[in-house]
């Protein structure tokens, strides 16, 4: 049994997609980020950056004590190496899959996240910030659309690169993006959306998706942090 510390955000969905695809038995521990669960000492012991998701592998390959892993990209690589699935072992193919995983981690995720913040959560509309991140999200959609020309999957074979990118494309309307402008990306998106494991991963989120991801009180916790608090 693998323990998953999770909340139904794009980064959380990445991990449930992998676990469902790989058929790994896991137990979800909800981390309500709007209630401040990510600051509890027991969670910080697993994820010192106070961000979910995190996992605990109770049966690591070395046979030793349980291993905890934080950061969604690191978790995907760890699970892929553990299972021998969804990350090629051949040098060049592995390099490509990790490149596109890092593209999501360093580009698509942070930029779409800022898009969400200024479009959905900012107490006042700031045109410069909104335009900056909506346009950068659009540019990144274009990069992925070009990559997917003539390909079914981002790294040629289905991999953790696809699992990482999909949850950040899924809320495209909230990001003020139109998938019809990106035909290769749209075909890939529909292919991802129809995978049984992806469907099940999102169904697993059902107990928490009807609750607000970020409440007004939660905004104070999430958007006002400094090193002192």
N, C-alpha and C positions, 0 to 999 in steps of 0.2 A: 504494500500500500504506500503510495506516494502522497505526501501532504502538499496541497496547493493553497497558498494564501492569495486571495483573489477578490476582485471586484469587477463588475461587468463594464470595463472600459476597453478600448482597443488593445492595450498592452495585456490585460487579463485574458481577452479572447484569443490572443496568439497562442497562449499555453494550453487552453482547453482544446483548441483545434489540434495541436500536436498530440495531446494525450488521447483524444478520440481517434485520430488517424492511426496511432500506434497501438491502440487497444490496451493502454496501461491503466491499471486500476488506481484510482486516486480519490482522495477525500478533500472536499472544498472547505476551507476555513474562510468565511467571508471577512474581508477587511473593509469596513464601511469608512471610506475616505472622507465622507461628509460629516461623520461623527467623531473623527479624530483617531480611529483605531490604529492608523499607521504610526502614531506616536507612542503607543503602548510599549513599555520596555521589552516585553516578550517578542513583539514584532521587530523592534529595532535590533534585537540580538540576531535576527535573521537578515534584515535589510537595513543597514545603517544609514542609507539615504532616505529613509522613511517613505519609500515608494513601493507599492505592490506592482507586479506579483513577486512572490518568492516561493521556492519549493524546499521541501526536505525529503531527500532520498533516504528512506529508512533501510535500504538494502544496497549500498554502494558496491561497485564492482570489486573494490579492494577488500571487501569483507569487514571493514572497520566500522567505526561509529557512524551514525547518520551524517550526511553531508547536506548543508544548506547552500542554496544558490540564489542570488538576487540579480536583478536586471534581466529584462525579458529576452534580450538577444543572447546573453550568456546562458540563460536557462535553455533556450532552444538548441544551442550548440551542445550543451551538456547532455540533453536528452537524446539528441541525434547521435552523439558519440556512444552513449550508453546502449541505445537500441540498435545502432548500425543502420538507421533508416533516415531518409529525407535529407541527407547531406552526403554528397559523393565522397568517396575515399581517394579517387584519382586526383592527382595534384592540381591540374588545371581546372577541372570541373569543381572541385572543392573551393578553390580560390574564387571562382566566379560566384558560386552560391553565397560565400561569406561576403564578397564585395557588395552584393545586392542586399544582403541582410544589413550590413553596415550603412548602406544608402538609406534604408528605411530608418534605422536607429538614429542616424545623424542628420537626415534630411526630411523625409516625408513625415515622420512622427513629430519631431519638434516644430516644424513649420505648420503642419495641420493643427497641432496643439495650440499654437499661438493664434492661428485662424479661429479655432473654437473659442479661445479666450476673448478675443476682441469682438467677434461677431455675436457670441452667445452670452458672455458673462460680464463684460465690461460695464460698469455702472453708467457710462456715457459713451456714445459713439464717437470714436476718434478716427476721422476719415483717413489720415495718413497711415495709422497702424492697420486699419481694416484693409485698405488697398494693398499695403505692403505684403501682408500675409495671405490674403486671398490670391494675389497675383503670383506669389511664390509657390503657393499650393498648385496653382494652375500650371506653372512652369514644370513642377515636379511630375504632375500628371502627364505632361507632354513627354518628359524623359522616359517615363515608364511605358507610355503608348508607343514610342519609337522602339524601345527595347523589345516589346512584344510583337513587333511586326514579323510575321512568318513564324512565330513561336506560340506554342500552347502555354508554356510556363516560363517564368522569369529566367531561370537558370537552365533552360532546355528540358530538364526533368523536374517533376514536381518536388518541391523542397521547402525547407524552412524559410527561404526567401519569399515564397508565395504566402505562407502562413503568417509571416510578419507584416506583409504589405496589405493584405486583404482587409483586416479590421480597420485600417486607417483610410481605406477607400470606401468602405461601406457607408459611412455618414457623409457621402459626397454632396448631398443636397444641403446639409447644414454647413458645409464648407463653401457653399455658393459655386459649386462646380456642376457641369452638365456632361454626363458620360457620353452623350451623343457626339460631343466634340472630339472624343478620343475612341475611335472605333475598335482599335486593337485592344485597348484597355477594357472597353465594355465587354468584348467577347470573353476575355480572361475573367473579368468580374463575374459574368454569368456562369462561367464554367466553375469557378470557385464556389459560388453561391449554391450550386446544385449538388455539391459533394455531400454524401450522407454524413460524414464526420463533421463537416462544417455546420450542417443543419443541427446535428445533435449538440455540438459545442454551444451554439446559441440557445438551444432549448435548455441546457443546463443553467443558463443565466436567469431563467424565468423567475425564480424566487426573489430576485433582487432588481430586476429591470423595471418593475413598476414603481419603484421608489426613486426619488430624485437622486441622481448621481452627486449633485452638488446643491445643497440647501444654502439659504442665506447665511446661516451660522457656519456652514461648511466653507463658504467663500473666505470667511475670516481666517480659517485654519489653513486653507490651501494657498491663498494668494497674498498673504501678509507675512510670510515666513522670512526670518533673517537667521543669522548664525546664533542669535541670542534666544530665539523662541521657536 
